[in-house]
Amino acid sequence: MEVILREDVEKLGHRGQVIKVAAGYARNFLLPKRLAVAATGSNKKIVEQERQAHLRKEAKLVGEAQDLSKLLTGVSVTIAQKAGEQDQLFGSVTSKDVADALAAKNFNIDRRKVHLEEPIKQLGEFKVPVRLHKDVTAEITVIVVKEE
């Protein structure tokens, strides 16, 4: 059965693509979840219009993310944490802590966009990537200091 994807489906295809799938997969999964529509002439026109609207919206989001990235580049936040001997932290600095510190500087960034591979457990200066969009990433400096 031929269907037109309305959303990106992992390991299957991208939005607007016409693909051939098993009838049961289309009938039981793709169509009920509105991930795809049957590949008819009228549906192709409708999906093409949706795709154009999506591309315009995506371009606007990328532009906004690039503007925010320019503002964020070079920003540094300081986080004070309790620490013991050898500059080892009691606890750790997580992406939520970084997002809260950015919020204090009037940057409203979701904590899920702050990409720490693992929580920071040492005092010092760290470069932390902030993924604003799938194509736009800004890097901020996080300085972890000892709480007095």
N, CA, C and O atoms as a GROMACS GRO file, in nm:
protein
  592
    1MET      N    1   0.085  -0.118   0.000
    1MET     CA    2   0.000   0.000   0.000
    1MET      C    3   0.090   0.124   0.000
    1MET      O    4   0.188   0.129   0.074
    2GLU      N    5   0.057   0.221  -0.081
    2GLU     CA    6   0.133   0.345  -0.087
    2GLU      C    7   0.070   0.448   0.004
    2GLU      O    8  -0.051   0.470   0.003
    3VAL      N    9   0.155   0.513   0.084
    3VAL     CA   10   0.109   0.618   0.174
    3VAL      C   11   0.202   0.738   0.162
    3VAL      O   12   0.316   0.727   0.116
    4ILE      N   13   0.151   0.854   0.204
    4ILE     CA   14   0.231   0.977   0.210
    4ILE      C   15   0.251   1.010   0.357
    4ILE      O   16   0.155   1.023   0.432
    5LEU      N   17   0.376   1.022   0.397
    5LEU     CA   18   0.405   1.052   0.538
    5LEU      C   19   0.373   1.197   0.570
    5LEU      O   20   0.409   1.288   0.496
    6ARG      N   21   0.304   1.216   0.682
    6ARG     CA   22   0.272   1.352   0.729
    6ARG      C   23   0.372   1.399   0.833
    6ARG      O   24   0.381   1.519   0.860
    7GLU      N   25   0.447   1.307   0.890
    7GLU     CA   26   0.550   1.337   0.990
    7GLU      C   27   0.673   1.253   0.958
    7GLU      O   28   0.665   1.156   0.884
    8ASP      N   29   0.788   1.292   1.014
    8ASP     CA   30   0.907   1.209   1.002
    8ASP      C   31   0.886   1.084   1.087
    8ASP      O   32   0.853   1.094   1.205
    9VAL      N   33   0.907   0.967   1.028
    9VAL     CA   34   0.895   0.841   1.100
    9VAL      C   35   1.032   0.774   1.093
    9VAL      O   36   1.085   0.750   0.985
   10GLU      N   37   1.088   0.745   1.211
   10GLU     CA   38   1.221   0.688   1.218
   10GLU      C   39   1.228   0.555   1.145
   10GLU      O   40   1.139   0.472   1.158
   11LYS      N   41   1.335   0.536   1.068
   11LYS     CA   42   1.362   0.415   0.991
   11LYS      C   43   1.258   0.389   0.882
   11LYS      O   44   1.250   0.278   0.829
   12LEU      N   45   1.179   0.492   0.847
   12LEU     CA   46   1.079   0.474   0.742
   12LEU      C   47   1.092   0.584   0.637
   12LEU      O   48   1.101   0.554   0.518
   13GLY      N   49   1.091   0.709   0.680
   13GLY     CA   50   1.103   0.817   0.584
   13GLY      C   51   1.075   0.952   0.646
   13GLY      O   52   1.053   0.964   0.766
   14HIS      N   53   1.077   1.054   0.559
   14HIS     CA   54   1.058   1.191   0.603
   14HIS      C   55   0.923   1.243   0.559
   14HIS      O   56   0.859   1.186   0.471
   15ARG      N   57   0.882   1.350   0.620
   15ARG     CA   58   0.755   1.416   0.591
   15ARG      C   59   0.742   1.444   0.441
   15ARG      O   60   0.835   1.494   0.378
   16GLY      N   61   0.624   1.411   0.385
   16GLY     CA   62   0.596   1.437   0.245
   16GLY      C   63   0.642   1.330   0.149
   16GLY      O   64   0.613   1.339   0.030
   17GLN      N   65   0.711   1.230   0.197
   17GLN     CA   66   0.762   1.123   0.112
   17GLN      C   67   0.652   1.022   0.082
   17GLN      O   68   0.573   0.989   0.170
   18VAL      N   69   0.648   0.972  -0.041
   18VAL     CA   70   0.555   0.866  -0.079
   18VAL      C   71   0.632   0.735  -0.066
   18VAL      O   72   0.734   0.715  -0.131
   19ILE      N   73   0.580   0.646   0.020
   19ILE     CA   74   0.649   0.519   0.043
   19ILE      C   75   0.551   0.404   0.032
   19ILE      O   76   0.429   0.421   0.043
   20LYS      N   77   0.605   0.286   0.011
   20LYS     CA   78   0.525   0.166   0.001
   20LYS      C   79   0.545   0.086   0.130
   20LYS      O   80   0.658   0.052   0.166
   21VAL      N   81   0.434   0.057   0.200
   21VAL     CA   82   0.440  -0.019   0.325
   21VAL      C   83   0.337  -0.131   0.320
   21VAL      O   84   0.250  -0.133   0.233
   22ALA      N   85   0.348  -0.223   0.413
   22ALA     CA   86   0.249  -0.331   0.423
   22ALA      C   87   0.114  -0.271   0.459
   22ALA      O   88   0.105  -0.175   0.535
   23ALA      N   89   0.009  -0.328   0.404
   23ALA     CA   90  -0.127  -0.275   0.425
   23ALA      C   91  -0.163  -0.275   0.574
   23ALA      O   92  -0.225  -0.180   0.621
   24GLY      N   93  -0.125  -0.378   0.646
   24GLY     CA   94  -0.157  -0.387   0.788
   24GLY      C   95  -0.085  -0.280   0.869
   24GLY      O   96  -0.143  -0.224   0.962
   25TYR      N   97   0.040  -0.253   0.834
   25TYR     CA   98   0.117  -0.150   0.904
   25TYR      C   99   0.052  -0.013   0.883
   25TYR      O  100   0.039   0.066   0.976
   26ALA      N  101   0.010   0.012   0.759
   26ALA     CA  102  -0.056   0.139   0.730
   26ALA      C  103  -0.190   0.147   0.802
   26ALA      O  104  -0.220   0.247   0.867
   27ARG      N  105  -0.270   0.044   0.791
   27ARG     CA  106  -0.407   0.044   0.845
   27ARG      C  107  -0.408   0.047   0.998
   27ARG      O  108  -0.493   0.113   1.057
   28ASN      N  109  -0.316  -0.024   1.061
   28ASN     CA  110  -0.319  -0.039   1.206
   28ASN      C  111  -0.230   0.060   1.282
   28ASN      O  112  -0.251   0.083   1.401
   29PHE      N  113  -0.131   0.118   1.215
   29PHE     CA  114  -0.039   0.207   1.288
   29PHE      C  115  -0.033   0.347   1.227
   29PHE      O  116  -0.065   0.446   1.294
   30LEU      N  117   0.007   0.356   1.101
   30LEU     CA  118   0.032   0.488   1.042
   30LEU      C  119  -0.095   0.572   1.026
   30LEU      O  120  -0.095   0.690   1.061
   31LEU      N  121  -0.201   0.513   0.975
   31LEU     CA  122  -0.323   0.591   0.952
   31LEU      C  123  -0.394   0.631   1.081
   31LEU      O  124  -0.432   0.748   1.094
   32PRO      N  125  -0.414   0.541   1.178
   32PRO     CA  126  -0.482   0.583   1.302
   32PRO      C  127  -0.406   0.690   1.381
   32PRO      O  128  -0.468   0.775   1.445
   33LYS      N  129  -0.274   0.687   1.377
   33LYS     CA  130  -0.193   0.785   1.450
   33LYS      C  131  -0.170   0.912   1.367
   33LYS      O  132  -0.099   1.002   1.410
   34ARG      N  133  -0.230   0.918   1.251
   34ARG     CA  134  -0.221   1.032   1.159
   34ARG      C  135  -0.075   1.064   1.122
   34ARG      O  136  -0.039   1.181   1.104
   35LEU      N  137   0.006   0.960   1.111
   35LEU     CA  138   0.143   0.977   1.066
   35LEU      C  139   0.151   0.974   0.913
   35LEU      O  140   0.249   1.019   0.854
   36ALA      N  141   0.046   0.920   0.850
   36ALA     CA  142   0.045   0.908   0.704
   36ALA      C  143  -0.099   0.913   0.654
   36ALA      O  144  -0.194   0.895   0.731
   37VAL      N  145  -0.113   0.938   0.523
   37VAL     CA  146  -0.243   0.932   0.456
   37VAL      C  147  -0.226   0.846   0.331
   37VAL      O  148  -0.114   0.831   0.281
   38ALA      N  149  -0.336   0.792   0.282
   38ALA     CA  150  -0.331   0.712   0.160
   38ALA      C  151  -0.284   0.799   0.044
   38ALA      O  152  -0.316   0.918   0.038
   39ALA      N  153  -0.208   0.741  -0.047
   39ALA     CA  154  -0.149   0.817  -0.158
   39ALA      C  155  -0.249   0.830  -0.272
   39ALA      O  156  -0.244   0.754  -0.369
   40THR      N  157  -0.340   0.928  -0.262
   40THR     CA  158  -0.432   0.959  -0.371
   40THR      C  159  -0.394   1.096  -0.426
   40THR      O  160  -0.314   1.167  -0.366
   41GLY      N  161  -0.450   1.131  -0.540
   41GLY     CA  162  -0.416   1.258  -0.602
   41GLY      C  163  -0.448   1.378  -0.515
   41GLY      O  164  -0.365   1.468  -0.500
   42SER      N  165  -0.568   1.379  -0.456
   42SER     CA  166  -0.606   1.493  -0.372
   42SER      C  167  -0.522   1.498  -0.245
   42SER      O  168  -0.483   1.606  -0.201
   43ASN      N  169  -0.493   1.382  -0.188
   43ASN     CA  170  -0.409   1.380  -0.067
   43ASN      C  171  -0.268   1.430  -0.097
   43ASN      O  172  -0.206   1.494  -0.012
   44LYS      N  173  -0.217   1.401  -0.216
   44LYS     CA  174  -0.083   1.448  -0.252
   44LYS      C  175  -0.079   1.601  -0.254
   44LYS      O  176   0.019   1.661  -0.209
   45LYS      N  177  -0.185   1.664  -0.306
   45LYS     CA  178  -0.191   1.810  -0.309
   45LYS      C  179  -0.198   1.868  -0.168
   45LYS      O  180  -0.130   1.965  -0.137
   46ILE      N  181  -0.281   1.807  -0.083
   46ILE     CA  182  -0.297   1.854   0.055
   46ILE      C  183  -0.165   1.842   0.132
   46ILE      O  184  -0.124   1.934   0.202
   47VAL      N  185  -0.100   1.727   0.118
   47VAL     CA  186   0.027   1.704   0.190
   47VAL      C  187   0.135   1.798   0.139
   47VAL      O  188   0.219   1.843   0.216
   48GLU      N  189   0.134   1.828   0.009
   48GLU     CA  190   0.232   1.923  -0.045
   48GLU      C  191   0.212   2.062   0.015
   48GLU      O  192   0.310   2.131   0.047
   49GLN      N  193   0.087   2.103   0.031
   49GLN     CA  194   0.059   2.232   0.094
   49GLN      C  195   0.106   2.232   0.240
   49GLN      O  196   0.165   2.329   0.287
   50GLU      N  197   0.079   2.121   0.311
   50GLU     CA  198   0.125   2.110   0.451
   50GLU      C  199   0.276   2.116   0.458
   50GLU      O  200   0.333   2.178   0.547
   51ARG      N  201   0.343   2.050   0.362
   51ARG     CA  202   0.489   2.047   0.361
   51ARG      C  203   0.545   2.188   0.340
   51ARG      O  204   0.642   2.226   0.406
   52GLN      N  205   0.484   2.264   0.249
   52GLN     CA  206   0.530   2.401   0.225
   52GLN      C  207   0.512   2.487   0.351
   52GLN      O  208   0.601   2.564   0.387
   53ALA      N  209   0.397   2.472   0.418
   53ALA     CA  210   0.372   2.547   0.542
   53ALA      C  211   0.474   2.507   0.649
   53ALA      O  212   0.525   2.592   0.723
   54HIS      N  213   0.503   2.377   0.656
   54HIS     CA  214   0.600   2.328   0.754
   54HIS      C  215   0.739   2.385   0.726
   54HIS      O  216   0.810   2.423   0.818
   55LEU      N  217   0.777   2.392   0.599
   55LEU     CA  218   0.909   2.446   0.564
   55LEU      C  219   0.920   2.593   0.600
   55LEU      O  220   1.024   2.638   0.648
   56ARG      N  221   0.812   2.670   0.578
   56ARG     CA  222   0.814   2.811   0.616
   56ARG      C  223   0.827   2.826   0.768
   56ARG      O  224   0.905   2.908   0.817
   57LYS      N  225   0.751   2.745   0.841
   57LYS     CA  226   0.755   2.750   0.987
   57LYS      C  227   0.894   2.710   1.038
   57LYS      O  228   0.948   2.772   1.130
   58GLU      N  229   0.951   2.606   0.978
   58GLU     CA  230   1.083   2.558   1.018
   58GLU      C  231   1.190   2.664   0.992
   58GLU      O  232   1.279   2.684   1.074
   59ALA      N  233   1.180   2.734   0.878
   59ALA     CA  234   1.276   2.839   0.847
   59ALA      C  235   1.268   2.952   0.950
   59ALA      O  236   1.370   3.008   0.989
   60LYS      N  237   1.147   2.985   0.993
   60LYS     CA  238   1.128   3.089   1.094
   60LYS      C  239   1.191   3.045   1.227
   60LYS      O  240   1.258   3.124   1.294
   61LEU      N  241   1.169   2.919   1.267
   61LEU     CA  242   1.226   2.868   1.391
   61LEU      C  243   1.378   2.866   1.388
   61LEU      O  244   1.443   2.898   1.487
   62VAL      N  245   1.435   2.828   1.272
   62VAL     CA  246   1.581   2.827   1.259
   62VAL      C  247   1.636   2.968   1.272
   62VAL      O  248   1.739   2.990   1.336
   63GLY      N  249   1.568   3.065   1.211
   63GLY     CA  250   1.612   3.204   1.221
   63GLY      C  251   1.610   3.254   1.364
   63GLY      O  252   1.705   3.320   1.409
   64GLU      N  253   1.502   3.224   1.437
   64GLU     CA  254   1.493   3.264   1.577
   64GLU      C  255   1.602   3.196   1.660
   64GLU      O  256   1.661   3.259   1.748
   65ALA      N  257   1.628   3.069   1.633
   65ALA     CA  258   1.730   2.996   1.708
   65ALA      C  259   1.868   3.053   1.680
   65ALA      O  260   1.951   3.061   1.770
   66GLN      N  261   1.895   3.094   1.556
   66GLN     CA  262   2.025   3.153   1.523
   66GLN      C  263   2.043   3.287   1.592
   66GLN      O  264   2.153   3.320   1.637
   67ASP      N  265   1.936   3.366   1.600
   67ASP     CA  266   1.944   3.494   1.671
   67ASP      C  267   1.975   3.472   1.819
   67ASP      O  268   2.060   3.540   1.876
   68LEU      N  269   1.905   3.376   1.880
   68LEU     CA  270   1.928   3.345   2.021
   68LEU      C  271   2.069   3.290   2.041
   68LEU      O  272   2.133   3.316   2.142
   69SER      N  273   2.117   3.212   1.943
   69SER     CA  274   2.252   3.157   1.952
   69SER      C  275   2.357   3.269   1.954
   69SER      O  276   2.455   3.260   2.028
   70LYS      N  277   2.335   3.373   1.873
   70LYS     CA  278   2.428   3.486   1.873
   70LYS      C  279   2.429   3.556   2.008
   70LYS      O  280   2.534   3.601   2.055
   71LEU      N  281   2.311   3.566   2.070
   71LEU     CA  282   2.303   3.629   2.202
   71LEU      C  283   2.371   3.542   2.309
   71LEU      O  284   2.436   3.594   2.400
   72LEU      N  285   2.355   3.411   2.298
   72LEU     CA  286   2.408   3.320   2.399
   72LEU      C  287   2.558   3.298   2.387
   72LEU      O  288   2.624   3.266   2.486
   73THR      N  289   2.613   3.316   2.268
   73THR     CA  290   2.756   3.292   2.249
   73THR      C  291   2.836   3.388   2.337
   73THR      O  292   2.817   3.510   2.331
   74GLY      N  293   2.922   3.333   2.416
   74GLY     CA  294   3.004   3.416   2.505
   74GLY      C  295   2.943   3.440   2.641
   74GLY      O  296   3.007   3.501   2.727
   75VAL      N  297   2.819   3.395   2.663
   75VAL     CA  298   2.756   3.412   2.794
   75VAL      C  299   2.819   3.314   2.892
   75VAL      O  300   2.842   3.198   2.858
   76SER      N  301   2.846   3.361   3.012
   76SER     CA  302   2.896   3.270   3.115
   76SER      C  303   2.807   3.282   3.238
   76SER      O  304   2.763   3.392   3.274
   77VAL      N  305   2.782   3.170   3.300
   77VAL     CA  306   2.702   3.168   3.423
   77VAL      C  307   2.788   3.110   3.534
   77VAL      O  308   2.869   3.019   3.512
   78THR      N  309   2.769   3.164   3.654
   78THR     CA  310   2.844   3.116   3.769
   78THR      C  311   2.747   3.047   3.864
   78THR      O  312   2.644   3.102   3.902
   79ILE      N  313   2.782   2.925   3.903
   79ILE     CA  314   2.700   2.846   3.993
   79ILE      C  315   2.783   2.815   4.117
   79ILE      O  316   2.892   2.760   4.108
   80ALA      N  317   2.729   2.851   4.234
   80ALA     CA  318   2.800   2.824   4.360
   80ALA      C  319   2.745   2.695   4.420
   80ALA      O  320   2.624   2.680   4.435
   81GLN      N  321   2.835   2.604   4.455
   81GLN     CA  322   2.797   2.476   4.514
   81GLN      C  323   2.887   2.447   4.633
   81GLN      O  324   3.000   2.495   4.640
   82LYS      N  325   2.836   2.369   4.726
   82LYS     CA  326   2.918   2.327   4.839
   82LYS      C  327   3.020   2.225   4.788
   82LYS      O  328   2.989   2.136   4.710
   83ALA      N  329   3.144   2.242   4.836
   83ALA     CA  330   3.251   2.153   4.791
   83ALA      C  331   3.340   2.116   4.908
   83ALA      O  332   3.352   2.191   5.006
   84GLY      N  333   3.401   2.000   4.897
   84GLY     CA  334   3.491   1.952   5.001
   84GLY      C  335   3.635   1.968   4.958
   84GLY      O  336   3.670   2.057   4.881
   85GLU      N  337   3.720   1.879   5.009
   85GLU     CA  338   3.861   1.881   4.974
   85GLU      C  339   3.880   1.841   4.828
   85GLU      O  340   3.794   1.775   4.770
   86GLN      N  341   3.991   1.880   4.769
   86GLN     CA  342   4.027   1.852   4.630
   86GLN      C  343   3.919   1.900   4.531
   86GLN      O  344   3.901   1.840   4.425
   87ASP      N  345   3.849   2.006   4.565
   87ASP     CA  346   3.749   2.068   4.477
   87ASP      C  347   3.640   1.972   4.430
   87ASP      O  348   3.586   1.989   4.321
   88GLN      N  349   3.609   1.873   4.510
   88GLN     CA  350   3.504   1.777   4.478
   88GLN      C  351   3.371   1.830   4.533
   88GLN      O  352   3.364   1.868   4.650
   89LEU      N  353   3.267   1.832   4.450
   89LEU     CA  354   3.138   1.885   4.492
   89LEU      C  355   3.061   1.785   4.577
   89LEU      O  356   3.073   1.664   4.559
   90PHE      N  357   2.981   1.838   4.670
   90PHE     CA  358   2.882   1.758   4.740
   90PHE      C  359   2.758   1.764   4.651
   90PHE      O  360   2.687   1.864   4.652
   91GLY      N  361   2.732   1.660   4.577
   91GLY     CA  362   2.624   1.664   4.478
   91GLY      C  363   2.684   1.695   4.342
   91GLY      O  364   2.800   1.663   4.316
   92SER      N  365   2.606   1.756   4.255
   92SER     CA  366   2.656   1.787   4.121
   92SER      C  367   2.577   1.902   4.060
   92SER      O  368   2.472   1.941   4.111
   93VAL      N  369   2.629   1.955   3.950
   93VAL     CA  370   2.561   2.059   3.873
   93VAL      C  371   2.496   1.990   3.754
   93VAL      O  372   2.564   1.928   3.672
   94THR      N  373   2.364   2.002   3.743
   94THR     CA  374   2.290   1.935   3.636
   94THR      C  375   2.243   2.037   3.533
   94THR      O  376   2.264   2.158   3.548
   95SER      N  377   2.180   1.988   3.429
   95SER     CA  378   2.128   2.076   3.325
   95SER      C  379   2.020   2.168   3.381
   95SER      O  380   2.002   2.280   3.332
   96LYS      N  381   1.947   2.123   3.482
   96LYS     CA  382   1.845   2.207   3.545
   96LYS      C  383   1.910   2.326   3.614
   96LYS      O  384   1.860   2.438   3.605
   97ASP      N  385   2.023   2.304   3.681
   97ASP     CA  386   2.095   2.413   3.747
   97ASP      C  387   2.144   2.516   3.644
   97ASP      O  388   2.137   2.636   3.668
   98VAL      N  389   2.193   2.467   3.531
   98VAL     CA  390   2.241   2.556   3.426
   98VAL      C  391   2.124   2.636   3.368
   98VAL      O  392   2.136   2.756   3.344
   99ALA      N  393   2.010   2.569   3.344
   99ALA     CA  394   1.892   2.637   3.290
   99ALA      C  395   1.841   2.743   3.388
   99ALA      O  396   1.799   2.851   3.347
  100ASP      N  397   1.844   2.712   3.518
  100ASP     CA  398   1.802   2.810   3.619
  100ASP      C  399   1.896   2.930   3.622
  100ASP      O  400   1.851   3.044   3.636
  101ALA      N  401   2.026   2.906   3.609
  101ALA     CA  402   2.123   3.015   3.607
  101ALA      C  403   2.103   3.102   3.483
  101ALA      O  404   2.118   3.224   3.489
  102LEU      N  405   2.070   3.040   3.369
  102LEU     CA  406   2.041   3.117   3.248
  102LEU      C  407   1.912   3.197   3.264
  102LEU      O  408   1.902   3.309   3.214
  103ALA      N  409   1.813   3.139   3.334
  103ALA     CA  410   1.687   3.210   3.357
  103ALA      C  411   1.711   3.334   3.443
  103ALA      O  412   1.644   3.436   3.426
  104ALA      N  413   1.807   3.325   3.535
  104ALA     CA  414   1.840   3.440   3.618
  104ALA      C  415   1.899   3.553   3.533
  104ALA      O  416   1.892   3.670   3.571
  105LYS      N  417   1.958   3.517   3.418
  105LYS     CA  418   2.013   3.618   3.326
  105LYS      C  419   1.915   3.650   3.213
  105LYS      O  420   1.955   3.704   3.110
  106ASN      N  421   1.788   3.616   3.232
  106ASN     CA  422   1.680   3.645   3.137
  106ASN      C  423   1.690   3.568   3.006
  106ASN      O  424   1.645   3.618   2.902
  107PHE      N  425   1.748   3.449   3.008
  107PHE     CA  426   1.746   3.358   2.894
  107PHE      C  427   1.656   3.242   2.933
  107PHE      O  428   1.692   3.160   3.017
  108ASN      N  429   1.539   3.234   2.872
  108ASN     CA  430   1.443   3.130   2.908
  108ASN      C  431   1.471   3.006   2.822
  108ASN      O  432   1.416   2.991   2.713
  109ILE      N  433   1.558   2.918   2.871
  109ILE     CA  434   1.599   2.799   2.799
  109ILE      C  435   1.548   2.676   2.874
  109ILE      O  436   1.564   2.667   2.996
  110ASP      N  437   1.486   2.584   2.802
  110ASP     CA  438   1.438   2.460   2.862
  110ASP      C  439   1.557   2.374   2.903
  110ASP      O  440   1.656   2.367   2.831
  111ARG      N  441   1.548   2.309   3.018
  111ARG     CA  442   1.660   2.229   3.069
  111ARG      C  443   1.696   2.114   2.976
  111ARG      O  444   1.810   2.068   2.976
  112ARG      N  445   1.599   2.066   2.896
  112ARG     CA  446   1.628   1.955   2.804
  112ARG      C  447   1.714   1.998   2.687
  112ARG      O  448   1.769   1.914   2.615
  113LYS      N  449   1.727   2.129   2.666
  113LYS     CA  450   1.811   2.179   2.558
  113LYS      C  451   1.956   2.195   2.601
  113LYS      O  452   2.045   2.212   2.517
  114VAL      N  453   1.981   2.192   2.731
  114VAL     CA  454   2.117   2.200   2.784
  114VAL      C  455   2.174   2.059   2.785
  114VAL      O  456   2.123   1.972   2.855
  115HIS      N  457   2.280   2.038   2.706
  115HIS     CA  458   2.332   1.902   2.689
  115HIS      C  459   2.461   1.881   2.768
  115HIS      O  460   2.571   1.913   2.722
  116LEU      N  461   2.444   1.827   2.887
  116LEU     CA  462   2.559   1.784   2.967
  116LEU      C  463   2.569   1.633   2.948
  116LEU      O  464   2.472   1.561   2.971
  117GLU      N  465   2.686   1.585   2.907
  117GLU     CA  466   2.700   1.440   2.891
  117GLU      C  467   2.684   1.370   3.025
  117GLU      O  468   2.624   1.263   3.034
  118GLU      N  469   2.739   1.432   3.127
  118GLU     CA  470   2.720   1.382   3.264
  118GLU      C  471   2.724   1.503   3.356
  118GLU      O  472   2.786   1.603   3.321
  119PRO      N  473   2.661   1.495   3.472
  119PRO     CA  474   2.659   1.610   3.563
  119PRO      C  475   2.801   1.652   3.603
  119PRO      O  476   2.891   1.569   3.614
  120ILE      N  477   2.818   1.781   3.624
  120ILE     CA  478   2.948   1.836   3.663
  120ILE      C  479   2.969   1.810   3.812
  120ILE      O  480   2.884   1.846   3.895
  121LYS      N  481   3.082   1.748   3.846
  121LYS     CA  482   3.109   1.712   3.986
  121LYS      C  483   3.238   1.773   4.038
  121LYS      O  484   3.287   1.734   4.144
  122GLN      N  485   3.294   1.869   3.965
  122GLN     CA  486   3.418   1.934   4.004
  122GLN      C  487   3.400   2.085   3.998
  122GLN      O  488   3.313   2.135   3.927
  123LEU      N  489   3.482   2.157   4.072
  123LEU     CA  490   3.488   2.302   4.058
  123LEU      C  491   3.565   2.333   3.931
  123LEU      O  492   3.651   2.255   3.889
  124GLY      N  493   3.536   2.446   3.870
  124GLY     CA  494   3.612   2.485   3.752
  124GLY      C  495   3.525   2.550   3.646
  124GLY      O  496   3.411   2.589   3.672
  125GLU      N  497   3.581   2.559   3.526
  125GLU     CA  498   3.514   2.623   3.414
  125GLU      C  499   3.487   2.517   3.308
  125GLU      O  500   3.576   2.440   3.271
  126PHE      N  501   3.363   2.514   3.259
  126PHE     CA  502   3.323   2.411   3.163
  126PHE      C  503   3.249   2.474   3.046
  126PHE      O  504   3.173   2.569   3.064
  127LYS      N  505   3.270   2.421   2.927
  127LYS     CA  506   3.195   2.461   2.808
  127LYS      C  507   3.076   2.367   2.796
  127LYS      O  508   3.092   2.245   2.793
  128VAL      N  509   2.956   2.424   2.788
  128VAL     CA  510   2.834   2.344   2.783
  128VAL      C  511   2.756   2.380   2.656
  128VAL      O  512   2.723   2.497   2.636
  129PRO      N  513   2.726   2.282   2.571
  129PRO     CA  514   2.646   2.310   2.452
  129PRO      C  515   2.497   2.323   2.486
  129PRO      O  516   2.444   2.247   2.567
  130VAL      N  517   2.432   2.420   2.423
  130VAL     CA  518   2.288   2.440   2.438
  130VAL      C  519   2.229   2.422   2.298
  130VAL      O  520   2.256   2.501   2.208
  131ARG      N  521   2.149   2.318   2.281
  131ARG     CA  522   2.093   2.288   2.150
  131ARG      C  523   1.959   2.358   2.135
  131ARG      O  524   1.858   2.313   2.189
  132LEU      N  525   1.959   2.468   2.061
  132LEU     CA  526   1.841   2.551   2.046
  132LEU      C  527   1.747   2.498   1.938
  132LEU      O  528   1.626   2.522   1.943
  133HIS      N  529   1.803   2.426   1.842
  133HIS     CA  530   1.727   2.369   1.731
  133HIS      C  531   1.810   2.252   1.682
  133HIS      O  532   1.928   2.241   1.716
  134LYS      N  533   1.751   2.165   1.602
  134LYS     CA  534   1.828   2.048   1.558
  134LYS      C  535   1.951   2.088   1.476
  134LYS      O  536   2.046   2.010   1.466
  135ASP      N  537   1.951   2.208   1.417
  135ASP     CA  538   2.064   2.254   1.338
  135ASP      C  539   2.145   2.365   1.405
  135ASP      O  540   2.251   2.402   1.354
  136VAL      N  541   2.097   2.418   1.518
  136VAL     CA  542   2.162   2.534   1.581
  136VAL      C  543   2.202   2.499   1.725
  136VAL      O  544   2.118   2.462   1.807
  137THR      N  545   2.331   2.512   1.754
  137THR     CA  546   2.382   2.486   1.888
  137THR      C  547   2.470   2.603   1.931
  137THR      O  548   2.556   2.649   1.856
  138ALA      N  549   2.447   2.650   2.052
  138ALA     CA  550   2.530   2.757   2.109
  138ALA      C  551   2.610   2.697   2.224
  138ALA      O  552   2.569   2.599   2.286
  139GLU      N  553   2.726   2.757   2.251
  139GLU     CA  554   2.809   2.707   2.360
  139GLU      C  555   2.823   2.815   2.466
  139GLU      O  556   2.861   2.928   2.436
  140ILE      N  557   2.791   2.779   2.590
  140ILE     CA  558   2.805   2.875   2.699
  140ILE      C  559   2.912   2.825   2.794
  140ILE      O  560   2.950   2.708   2.792
  141THR      N  561   2.960   2.916   2.879
  141THR     CA  562   3.062   2.880   2.978
  141THR      C  563   2.994   2.873   3.115
  141THR      O  564   2.928   2.967   3.158
  142VAL      N  565   3.012   2.761   3.182
  142VAL     CA  566   2.961   2.742   3.316
  142VAL      C  567   3.080   2.740   3.412
  142VAL      O  568   3.171   2.659   3.398
  143ILE      N  569   3.077   2.832   3.509
  143ILE     CA  570   3.184   2.840   3.608
  143ILE      C  571   3.126   2.791   3.740
  143ILE      O  572   3.032   2.850   3.793
  144VAL      N  573   3.182   2.684   3.792
  144VAL     CA  574   3.137   2.628   3.920
  144VAL      C  575   3.237   2.671   4.026
  144VAL      O  576   3.356   2.640   4.019
  145VAL      N  577   3.184   2.745   4.127
  145VAL     CA  578   3.269   2.796   4.234
  145VAL      C  579   3.226   2.739   4.367
  145VAL      O  580   3.114   2.688   4.381
  146LYS      N  581   3.316   2.748   4.464
  146LYS     CA  582   3.288   2.698   4.598
  146LYS      C  583   3.196   2.794   4.672
  146LYS      O  584   3.221   2.914   4.676
  147GLU      N  585   3.091   2.739   4.730
  147GLU     CA  586   2.996   2.820   4.807
  147GLU      C  587   3.059   2.856   4.939
  147GLU      O  588   3.115   2.771   5.008
  148GLU      N  589   3.049   2.984   4.975
  148GLU     CA  590   3.110   3.029   5.102
  148GLU      C  591   3.012   3.013   5.217
  148GLU      O  592   3.045   3.044   5.331
   0.00000   0.00000   0.00000
